[in-house]
Amino acid sequence: MFYFSQQLGLDLEELEEIEEDAGLGNGGLGRLAACFLDSMATLGLGAYGYGIRYEFGIFNQKVVDGWQVEEADDWLRYGNPWEKARPEYMLPVHFYGRVDHTPDGIKWVDTQVILAMPYDTPVPGYKNNTVNTMRLWSAKAPNDFNLEEFNVGDYIQAVLDRNLAENISRVLYPNDNFFEGKELRLKQEYFVVAATLQDIIRRFKSSKFGCRDPVRTCFETFPDKVAIQLNDTHPALSIPELMRIFVVGFYFTFSPICFWHLEIIYAINQKHLDHVAALYPGDIDRLRRMSVIEEGDCKRINMAHLCVIGSHAINGVARIHSEIVKNSVFKDFYDIEPEKFQNKTNGITPRRWLLLCNPGLSDIIAEKIGEDFLTDLSQLKKLLDFVDDEAFIRDVAKVKQENKQKFSAYLVEQYKVKINPSSMFDVHVKRIHEYKRQLLNCLHIITLYNRIRKDPKKSYVPRTVMIGGKAAPGYHMAKMIIKLITSIGDVVNNDPYIGERLKVIFLENYRVSLAEKVIPAADLSEQISTAGTEASGTGNMKFMLNGALTIGTMDGANVEMAEEAGEENLFIFGMRVEDVEAMDKKGLADIIFVFSFRYNAKEYYDRIPELRQAIDQINSGFFSPDDPGRFRDIVNMLMYHDRFKVFADYEAYIKCQGQVDQLYMNPREWTKKVIKNIACSGKFSSDRTITEYAREIWGVEPSAVKIPPPNIPRE
């Protein structure tokens, strides 16, 4: 490939830069699925990934005058060379309509048919000649779409209305960790469920699995041969849909936004509540808590409850998350069926997140311990033997500095931003959200700025703070946070008293291809969510594997990272989950039930001068002189409505950042901790995660067998 590109006068790296990111997921969930697909192929597991082929993926983010502006991500504009359309497997999905009870059985009539066209993308395993498939569905209107309704002559309108059908796969809803209660979103969820289940059943019926029937008609072995993993609650409709298919007996008629699926959900719920009532007679409150149907002004279906009832296994994605799931979120369900609940800590693929994005680091690791770590990341433990090896310490530091130089050059080229490559690269990249606490990072930047201004002659560790991430377009506070970050940068970066000692960069349009550049260059990884709010995180693992040290709370997978590497090798600060819970419970005092606010931000504001100064600067317009009241919504939220308790962790965070500075001034000791972190990151391979899923949930065994290449005949 390299030879041919040279012959054509092309540069392979330039071609890579031109290729569009397939922005088909929000935040970490879509990226996690991609890691899982890579691992399933590498582990020799016969698996399919299913999703929607969104014509427009997650939006492209532009920053204009400090504000986020969304642009359509037309990633298919020039086609996608990696996919293959499979019209021979196109399937009908039915919407709306009504049910007729006839002597021949139940019939769907007057449905709106939309065709699901599959596009297949190969997912190759690592050096094992196994190739799995990611199948994405695209919505197509049938040729006779609505034409019957327009026999009066409105042919033009009939053709135009095809767009209404094809809108189903037009655009990805850009919300992360937020349920979008829109009809189109529900249609999207049913569309992928209905098409996928038809495909699964077709494949089951045509696969022999050792039986002699040309086509399987008995479904008794279906649970033994098929495992369906629901990635979060988005495919929850697969539970009533699969039941509908098996109960009704034909799987070619569908209608999600109608009463049939509701009737099935009601039946599931009734059977479930009968079981609960038998176990806890008279406990009406428990029945209300555990119902799939939430009563109120408007009845709602609790999709998470439906998933718990309809699945044979439920898992959290980090140990702390799984404990919260068992002890809080689904406690009532856990009490009844504890055997259903498991933990599967997330992971990342080392092929993309080390070998591909950080070849320099991968090479020096391979020189020390060989290349087998790429398919068995636990072998990185062998690097512990080299923590005091002066040559290896120098090599690791050299690779990091080269990555920093390269990323600095990229910022100059792409953003016309010049930074000091020898400064500490302090990186905070993830979706912009109050719970991820980019505002806590902002308060640290302002505090550092004020300290330098107050005592400019003092020696400071030069620091370049990089914050990146997209805000959901309708999330006002997240967009204000981006504007605050850029406004702080405008002040800090242009203050002659500050010079090279502190720079603030907002990384525009954070996405996978940018992550592959910034993560290998990072010195410090910011993982500072309020304890108990981040299910796992996977960015934290990517930074750890690539030689950044973590400053973080005991939240999500940070807990297990600290356990693996030793808490002394991370910068852990702030409240634990139990501290947050205790703060939330504080309130009802004494017998007279005097109520005091659970978390009183003003107490911290009054007590901590540096915090008060930073908040006053934001509030007074110091960072927005053209509009002094611009950030008062942020200040008001922090002072009176902050669910994520930013001020409660401020002191501990600032103190911990001081410890970061102290260690950074000793490059040898810093790099030794880096090596320890890399050596202890083996647990966080998605190969380990998928092996656990396969053995403990799906009932299949990974295989290390390498399929012979096509030019070698199989035995």
C-alpha positions in Angstrom: 0.0 0.0 0.0 2.8 2.4 0.9 4.6 1.5 -2.3 1.6 2.2 -4.5 0.9 5.5 -2.7 4.5 6.6 -3.5 4.1 5.6 -7.1 1.0 7.8 -7.3 2.9 10.7 -5.7 0.9 10.5 -2.5 1.9 10.6 1.1 0.2 8.0 3.3 0.1 10.2 6.4 -1.5 13.0 4.3 -4.1 10.4 3.2 -4.8 9.5 6.8 -5.4 13.1 7.7 -7.9 13.6 4.9 -10.0 10.6 5.9 -13.1 11.5 7.9 -13.7 10.2 11.3 -16.8 8.0 11.4 -18.5 9.9 14.2 -21.1 7.3 14.9 -21.2 7.5 18.6 -21.5 9.9 21.5 -18.6 10.2 24.0 -17.2 6.9 25.3 -20.1 4.5 24.5 -19.5 4.3 20.7 -15.7 4.3 21.2 -16.1 1.4 23.7 -18.1 -0.6 21.2 -15.4 -0.1 18.6 -12.8 -1.4 21.1 -15.0 -4.4 21.9 -15.4 -5.2 18.1 -11.6 -5.1 17.8 -11.1 -7.4 20.7 -13.8 -9.9 19.7 -12.1 -10.3 16.3 -8.7 -10.6 17.9 -10.0 -13.2 20.4 -11.5 -15.3 17.5 -15.1 -14.8 18.7 -17.8 -15.0 15.9 -19.6 -11.8 16.6 -21.5 -9.0 14.8 -21.8 -5.4 15.8 -25.0 -3.7 14.9 -25.9 -0.1 14.7 -27.4 2.7 12.5 -25.5 4.1 9.6 -26.1 7.7 10.4 -25.7 9.9 7.4 -24.6 12.7 9.7 -22.6 11.6 12.7 -21.7 13.6 15.8 -21.5 17.2 14.7 -18.2 19.0 13.9 -17.4 21.6 16.5 -16.2 25.0 15.5 -15.2 27.7 18.1 -16.2 31.1 16.9 -15.4 34.0 19.2 -15.1 31.5 22.0 -18.5 30.0 21.5 -19.3 26.5 20.2 -20.9 26.4 16.8 -22.1 23.1 15.4 -21.6 22.1 11.8 -23.0 19.0 10.1 -20.7 16.1 10.0 -21.2 15.0 6.4 -18.8 12.1 6.8 -20.2 10.2 3.8 -19.8 13.1 1.4 -17.1 11.4 -0.6 -18.2 7.8 0.2 -16.8 5.3 2.6 -14.3 2.9 1.0 -14.3 0.5 4.0 -18.1 -0.4 3.7 -20.0 -2.7 1.4 -23.7 -2.3 0.7 -25.6 -5.6 1.0 -28.9 -5.0 -0.7 -29.6 -8.7 -0.9 -30.1 -8.7 2.9 -32.4 -5.6 3.0 -35.3 -6.0 5.4 -38.7 -4.4 6.0 -39.4 -2.7 9.2 -43.1 -1.7 9.8 -44.3 1.4 11.8 -47.7 2.5 12.9 -50.7 0.7 11.4 -53.3 -1.2 13.4 -54.0 -4.8 14.5 -56.8 -6.8 13.0 -58.0 -10.0 14.7 -59.0 -12.4 11.9 -59.9 -16.1 11.8 -56.4 -16.7 10.4 -54.8 -14.9 13.4 -53.5 -11.4 14.2 -52.7 -9.3 11.2 -50.9 -6.0 10.9 -52.5 -3.7 8.4 -52.0 -0.1 7.1 -48.4 -0.1 8.3 -45.7 2.3 7.0 -42.9 0.1 5.7 -39.3 1.3 5.8 -36.5 -0.8 4.4 -33.4 -1.4 6.4 -30.4 -1.5 4.0 -27.3 -3.2 5.6 -23.8 -1.8 5.1 -21.0 -4.1 6.2 -17.6 -2.9 7.5 -14.9 -5.6 8.1 -13.4 -5.7 11.6 -10.1 -7.6 11.4 -8.5 -9.3 14.3 -4.8 -8.7 15.1 -2.6 -11.0 13.0 -5.1 -14.0 13.2 -6.8 -13.7 9.8 -10.2 -13.4 11.5 -12.5 -10.8 10.1 -15.8 -10.0 11.9 -18.5 -7.7 10.6 -20.0 -4.4 11.8 -23.4 -4.2 10.1 -25.0 -0.7 10.1 -28.6 -0.2 8.9 -29.6 2.7 6.6 -33.3 3.6 6.2 -34.7 3.5 2.6 -38.2 4.2 1.5 -39.7 1.4 -0.7 -40.5 2.3 -4.3 -44.3 2.3 -3.7 -44.0 4.5 -0.6 -47.3 6.3 -0.1 -48.1 6.2 -3.8 -51.5 4.6 -3.1 -52.5 7.7 -1.1 -51.7 10.0 -4.0 -53.7 8.5 -6.8 -55.5 11.8 -6.9 -52.5 13.1 -8.7 -50.0 14.4 -6.1 -47.2 12.3 -7.3 -44.6 15.0 -6.5 -45.6 15.1 -2.8 -45.5 11.3 -2.7 -41.9 11.2 -3.9 -41.0 14.1 -1.5 -42.5 12.2 1.4 -39.9 9.5 1.0 -37.6 11.8 2.9 -39.7 11.4 6.0 -39.0 7.6 6.0 -35.3 8.1 5.3 -34.9 10.6 8.1 -34.7 7.7 10.5 -31.0 7.2 9.8 -30.3 10.8 8.9 -28.6 12.1 12.0 -27.2 11.0 15.4 -28.7 12.6 18.4 -25.7 14.3 20.0 -26.5 13.7 23.6 -24.1 11.8 26.0 -25.6 10.2 29.1 -29.0 11.8 28.4 -32.3 10.2 27.3 -33.8 12.0 24.4 -37.6 11.7 24.6 -38.3 12.3 20.9 -40.5 10.2 18.6 -37.7 10.1 16.0 -35.2 8.8 18.6 -37.7 6.1 19.5 -38.1 5.2 15.8 -34.3 5.0 15.5 -34.1 2.6 18.5 -36.9 0.4 17.1 -35.5 0.5 13.6 -32.1 -1.0 14.6 -33.8 -3.5 17.0 -36.3 -4.7 14.4 -33.8 -5.1 11.6 -31.2 -6.7 13.8 -33.5 -9.3 15.3 -34.7 -10.3 11.9 -31.1 -10.6 10.8 -30.2 -12.7 13.8 -33.1 -15.0 13.3 -32.4 -15.4 9.6 -28.8 -16.4 10.4 -29.9 -18.8 13.1 -32.4 -20.5 10.8 -29.9 -20.9 8.0 -27.0 -22.0 10.2 -26.8 -25.8 10.7 -24.8 -25.9 14.0 -24.3 -29.6 13.3 -27.9 -30.4 12.5 -29.0 -32.0 9.2 -32.0 -29.8 8.5 -31.3 -27.5 5.6 -33.2 -24.8 7.5 -33.7 -24.7 11.2 -37.4 -24.4 12.2 -37.1 -25.3 15.9 -36.1 -22.5 18.2 -35.4 -24.5 21.4 -31.7 -24.1 20.9 -31.9 -20.4 20.2 -30.7 -19.4 23.7 -27.8 -21.8 23.5 -26.6 -20.5 20.1 -27.4 -16.8 20.3 -26.3 -14.2 22.8 -27.6 -10.6 22.4 -25.7 -7.9 24.3 -27.6 -4.7 24.9 -25.1 -1.9 24.9 -26.8 0.3 27.6 -30.6 0.7 27.5 -30.9 2.1 23.9 -31.9 -1.3 22.5 -34.3 -2.1 25.3 -37.2 -2.6 22.8 -35.5 -5.8 21.7 -37.0 -7.5 24.7 -40.7 -7.0 23.8 -39.8 -7.3 20.1 -38.2 -10.7 20.5 -41.1 -11.9 22.6 -43.5 -10.6 20.0 -41.7 -12.5 17.3 -41.7 -15.8 19.3 -45.2 -15.5 20.6 -46.9 -14.4 17.3 -44.8 -16.7 15.2 -44.0 -14.5 12.2 -41.3 -11.9 12.3 -42.0 -10.0 9.1 -44.5 -7.4 10.5 -43.6 -4.7 13.0 -45.0 -1.6 14.6 -43.2 0.0 17.5 -45.2 3.2 18.1 -48.4 1.3 18.7 -50.1 -0.6 21.4 -48.9 -4.1 20.6 -45.4 -3.6 22.1 -47.0 -1.7 24.9 -49.3 -4.7 25.5 -46.3 -7.0 25.7 -44.5 -4.6 28.1 -47.6 -4.5 30.2 -47.7 -8.3 30.3 -44.0 -8.5 31.2 -44.6 -6.0 33.9 -47.7 -7.8 35.3 -45.9 -11.1 35.5 -42.9 -9.3 37.2 -45.1 -7.5 39.7 -47.0 -10.7 40.5 -43.7 -12.3 41.4 -42.6 -9.3 43.5 -46.0 -9.2 45.3 -45.7 -12.9 46.2 -42.3 -12.3 47.7 -43.3 -9.1 49.5 -47.0 -9.3 50.3 -48.6 -5.9 50.9 -45.4 -3.9 50.0 -47.1 -1.4 47.7 -44.2 1.0 47.7 -41.8 -1.7 46.5 -44.2 -2.6 43.7 -44.3 1.1 42.7 -40.5 1.3 42.8 -39.9 -1.8 40.7 -42.6 -1.3 38.1 -41.7 -0.9 34.5 -44.6 1.6 34.1 -44.1 4.8 36.0 -47.4 6.3 36.9 -48.0 10.1 36.9 -49.5 12.8 34.9 -48.0 11.0 31.9 -47.2 7.3 32.1 -43.6 6.5 31.3 -41.8 3.3 30.5 -38.6 2.8 32.6 -36.4 1.2 29.9 -33.7 0.3 32.5 -36.2 -1.7 34.5 -37.4 -3.5 31.3 -33.7 -4.4 30.6 -33.2 -5.8 34.1 -36.3 -7.9 33.9 -35.7 -9.1 30.4 -32.0 -9.9 30.6 -30.3 -13.0 32.1 -27.3 -10.9 33.2 -26.7 -7.3 34.1 -23.3 -5.7 34.6 -21.8 -2.4 35.7 -18.7 -1.3 33.8 -16.3 -0.7 36.7 -16.3 -2.2 40.1 -17.5 0.9 41.9 -20.2 1.3 39.3 -21.4 -2.3 39.8 -21.6 -1.7 43.5 -23.7 1.4 43.0 -25.9 -0.6 40.6 -26.4 -3.3 43.2 -26.7 -1.2 46.3 -28.6 1.8 44.9 -29.8 2.1 41.3 -31.2 -1.5 41.1 -31.2 -2.5 44.8 -34.7 -3.9 44.8 -33.9 -6.1 41.8 -30.6 -7.2 43.3 -32.4 -8.2 46.5 -34.6 -10.6 44.5 -32.1 -11.9 41.9 -28.5 -11.2 43.1 -27.1 -13.9 40.7 -28.0 -11.8 37.7 -25.6 -9.0 38.6 -22.0 -8.9 37.6 -19.1 -6.5 37.0 -17.2 -6.1 33.7 -14.7 -3.3 34.0 -14.3 -1.6 30.7 -11.2 -1.7 28.6 -9.5 -0.3 25.5 -7.8 -2.0 22.6 -4.0 -1.7 22.8 -3.7 -2.1 19.1 -5.3 1.4 18.4 -4.5 3.1 21.7 -0.8 2.1 21.9 0.6 0.5 18.8 -1.2 2.7 16.3 -1.2 6.1 18.1 2.1 5.8 20.0 4.5 3.7 17.9 7.6 5.2 19.6 6.4 4.0 23.0 5.3 0.7 21.6 8.8 0.1 20.1 10.7 0.7 23.2 8.4 -1.6 25.2 8.8 -4.3 22.6 12.6 -4.0 22.8 12.4 -4.8 26.5 9.7 -7.4 26.7 8.9 -8.6 23.2 5.7 -8.0 21.2 3.3 -10.4 22.8 1.9 -7.6 25.1 -0.2 -6.4 22.1 -2.5 -9.4 22.5 -1.8 -10.0 26.2 -1.5 -6.6 27.9 -0.9 -8.2 31.3 2.6 -8.8 30.1 3.3 -5.1 30.6 4.0 -6.1 34.3 7.4 -7.2 33.1 8.3 -3.5 32.7 8.4 -3.3 36.6 11.8 -4.9 36.3 13.0 -1.7 34.4 11.6 1.0 36.7 15.2 1.8 37.9 16.8 1.1 34.5 18.4 4.5 33.6 18.5 3.8 29.9 14.8 2.8 29.9 13.9 5.9 32.0 15.7 8.1 29.4 14.0 6.3 26.5 10.5 6.7 28.0 11.1 10.4 28.7 12.5 10.9 25.2 9.5 9.3 23.5 7.2 11.6 25.6 9.1 14.7 24.6 9.0 13.7 20.9 5.3 13.3 21.1 5.0 16.7 22.8 7.1 18.3 20.1 5.0 16.7 17.4 1.7 17.8 19.0 3.0 21.3 19.5 3.8 21.4 15.7 0.3 20.2 15.0 -1.2 23.0 17.1 0.8 25.6 15.3 -0.2 24.1 11.9 -3.9 23.6 12.7 -4.8 26.3 15.2 -1.9 28.8 14.8 -1.3 28.4 18.5 2.3 28.3 19.8 3.0 26.5 23.0 6.1 25.6 25.0 6.8 21.9 24.3 8.8 21.6 27.6 5.9 22.8 29.7 3.7 20.3 31.5 0.9 19.2 29.2 -2.2 19.1 31.5 -5.0 17.5 29.4 -8.7 17.4 30.1 -10.5 15.9 27.1 -14.1 14.5 27.3 -17.6 15.5 26.7 -18.4 18.9 28.3 -20.7 18.2 31.3 -21.2 19.5 34.7 -20.5 16.2 36.3 -17.1 15.9 34.6 -16.3 19.2 36.3 -14.4 21.1 33.7 -15.3 24.1 36.0 -13.1 22.7 38.8 -10.2 22.7 36.3 -11.1 26.4 35.4 -10.9 27.3 39.1 -7.5 25.8 39.3 -6.3 27.7 36.2 -7.6 31.0 37.7 -6.0 30.2 41.0 -2.6 29.6 39.3 -3.0 32.8 37.3 -3.7 34.8 40.4 -0.7 33.3 42.2 1.6 34.2 39.3 0.3 37.7 39.2 0.6 38.1 42.9 4.2 36.8 43.1 5.7 36.9 39.5 9.3 36.5 40.8 8.6 33.1 42.3 9.6 30.0 40.3 6.6 28.1 38.7 6.4 24.9 36.8 5.4 25.9 33.2 2.0 24.4 32.4 -0.1 24.2 29.2 -3.7 23.3 30.1 -5.6 21.8 27.3 -9.3 21.3 27.6 -11.4 19.8 24.8 -14.8 18.3 24.2 -18.2 18.8 22.6 -21.3 20.2 24.4 -24.7 18.8 23.4 -26.2 21.6 21.3 -29.2 22.0 23.6 -27.1 22.0 26.8 -26.9 25.7 27.8 -24.6 25.3 30.8 -22.1 23.1 28.8 -21.9 25.7 26.1 -21.3 28.4 28.7 -18.5 26.3 30.2 -16.8 26.3 26.8 -17.1 30.1 26.5 -15.7 30.5 30.0 -12.7 28.2 29.2 -11.9 30.2 26.0 -12.4 33.5 27.9 -10.0 32.5 30.6 -7.6 31.6 27.9 -7.9 35.0 26.2 -6.9 36.7 29.5 -4.2 34.3 30.6 -2.5 33.9 27.2 -2.3 37.6 26.6 -1.1 38.7 30.0 2.6 39.7 29.7 3.2 39.0 33.4 2.3 35.4 32.8 4.5 34.7 29.7 5.3 31.1 29.1 4.4 29.9 32.6 0.8 29.3 31.9 -1.2 28.8 28.7 -4.8 27.7 28.2 -5.8 26.0 25.0 -9.3 24.8 24.0 -8.9 21.8 21.7 -11.5 22.3 19.0 -13.6 19.4 17.6 -12.3 16.7 20.0 -12.6 13.4 18.2 -10.8 10.0 17.9 -8.2 11.2 15.4 -7.3 14.2 17.7 -7.3 11.9 20.7 -4.7 9.7 19.0 -2.4 12.8 18.8 -3.0 14.5 22.2 -3.1 11.4 24.5 0.5 10.2 23.7 1.7 13.8 24.3 -0.1 14.3 27.7 1.9 14.5 30.9 -1.1 14.9 33.3 -4.6 13.3 32.8 -7.5 15.1 34.4 -10.2 12.6 35.6 -12.0 14.7 38.2 -15.7 13.8 38.1 -17.6 13.9 41.3 -17.2 10.5 43.0 -20.1 8.2 42.0 -21.0 9.9 38.7 -18.7 8.4 36.1 -19.7 4.8 35.4 -16.1 3.9 34.3 -14.4 6.2 31.8 -12.0 4.9 29.1 -10.1 8.0 28.4 -8.4 7.5 31.8 -7.1 4.1 30.6 -5.8 5.5 27.4 -3.8 8.2 29.2 -2.4 5.7 31.7 -1.3 3.3 28.9 0.4 6.2 27.1 2.5 7.4 30.0 0.4 10.3 31.5 0.0 10.4 35.3 -3.6 10.8 36.5 -5.0 13.4 38.8 -8.4 12.2 39.7 -11.1 11.3 42.2 -12.0 7.9 43.4 -14.6 7.5 40.7 -15.3 5.0 37.9 -12.2 2.9 36.8 -9.9 5.4 38.5 -10.5 3.3 41.6 -9.1 0.1 39.9 -6.3 2.1 38.2 -5.1 3.2 41.7 -5.5 -0.3 42.9 -3.4 -1.7 40.1 -0.6 0.9 40.1 -0.7 1.8 43.8 -2.5 5.0 45.0 0.9 6.6 45.6 1.5 6.5 41.8 -1.6 8.5 41.0 -2.7 11.9 42.3 -5.9 11.0 44.1 -7.9 13.7 45.8 -11.3 14.7 47.1 -14.5 13.1 48.3 -15.1 9.4 48.1 -18.6 8.0 47.2 -19.4 7.6 50.9 -18.5 11.2 51.5 -20.8 12.4 48.8 -23.6 10.2 50.1 -23.1 11.5 53.6 -23.2 15.1 52.4 -26.5 14.3 50.5 -28.0 12.7 53.6 -27.1 15.6 55.9 -30.2 17.7 56.4 -32.8 16.3 58.7 -31.3 17.2 62.1 -32.5 16.3 65.6 -36.1 15.4 66.6 -37.5 18.8 65.5 -36.5 18.1 61.9 -34.6 21.3 61.3 -33.6 21.2 57.7 -30.2 22.5 56.6 -29.1 22.5 53.0 -27.2 19.3 52.2 -24.3 21.0 50.4 -23.7 24.6 51.2 -21.4 26.1 48.5 -21.4 29.4 50.3 -19.6 27.9 53.3 -16.6 27.2 51.1 -16.8 30.5 49.3 -16.7 32.4 52.6 -13.9 30.3 54.1 -11.4 30.0 51.2 -10.0 33.3 50.0 -8.5 32.0 46.7 -11.8 30.3 45.8 -13.7 33.5 46.6 -11.4 35.6 44.5 -11.8 33.3 41.5 -15.6 33.3 41.7 -15.7 37.0 42.2 -13.5 37.5 39.0 -15.9 35.3 37.0 -18.9 37.1 38.4 -17.6 40.6 38.0 -16.7 40.3 34.3 -12.9 40.1 34.7 -12.9 37.4 32.0 -15.7 39.0 30.0 -15.1 42.8 30.1 -17.4 43.3 27.0 -20.3 41.7 29.0 -19.7 41.7 32.7 -22.8 39.6 33.5 -22.0 36.9 30.9 -21.0 34.2 33.4 -23.5 34.9 36.2 -25.5 31.8 35.3 -22.4 29.7 36.0 -21.7 31.5 39.3 -25.3 31.2 40.3 -25.3 27.4 39.5 -22.0 26.9 41.5 -23.2 28.9 44.5 -26.8 27.6 44.7 -27.6 24.6 42.4 -24.4 22.6 42.0 -25.4 18.9 42.1 -21.7 18.0 41.6 -20.2 19.8 44.5 -17.3 21.6 42.8 -16.4 23.8 45.8 -16.3 20.8 48.2 -13.3 19.4 46.3 -11.6 22.6 45.4 -9.1 22.7 48.4 -8.1 19.1 47.9 -7.7 19.6 44.2 -5.5 22.7 44.5 -3.3 21.0 47.1 -3.0 17.9 44.9 -2.0 20.0 41.9 0.8 21.4 44.1 2.0 17.8 44.5 1.9 17.4 40.7 4.2 20.4 40.3 6.6 19.1 43.0 7.0 15.8 41.3 7.3 17.3 37.8 10.3 19.2 38.9 12.0 15.9 39.4 11.9 14.4 35.8 13.5 11.1 36.8 11.0 10.4 39.6 8.1 11.5 37.4 9.2 9.1 34.7 9.6 6.2 37.1 6.0 6.7 38.1 5.0 6.8 34.4 6.7 3.5 33.9 4.9 2.0 36.9 1.6 3.2 35.5 2.3 1.8 32.0 3.4 -1.5 33.6 0.2 -1.8 35.7 -2.3 -0.9 32.9 -2.6 -4.4 31.6 -6.0 -5.0 33.3 -7.5 -2.3 31.2 -7.3 -4.1 27.9 -10.7 -4.7 26.2 -9.3 -8.2 25.5 -9.7 -8.9 29.2 -13.1 -7.3 29.3 -14.4 -9.3 26.3 -12.9 -12.6 27.6 -14.9 -12.0 30.8 -18.1 -11.2 28.9 -17.6 -14.3 26.7 -17.0 -16.8 29.5 -19.3 -15.4 32.2 -22.2 -14.0 30.2 -22.3 -15.2 26.6 -21.2 -18.7 27.2 -18.5 -18.9 24.5 -14.8 -19.5 24.7 -12.2 -17.2 23.1 -9.8 -18.9 20.6 -6.2 -18.3 20.0 -6.3 -20.3 16.7 -5.0 -18.3 13.7 -7.0 -18.9 10.6 -4.6 -19.7 7.7 -4.4 -16.9 5.1 -6.3 -17.4 1.8 -3.2 -18.5 -0.1 -2.6 -21.5 2.2 -5.2 -24.3 1.9 -7.1 -25.3 5.0 -6.9 -28.9 6.3 
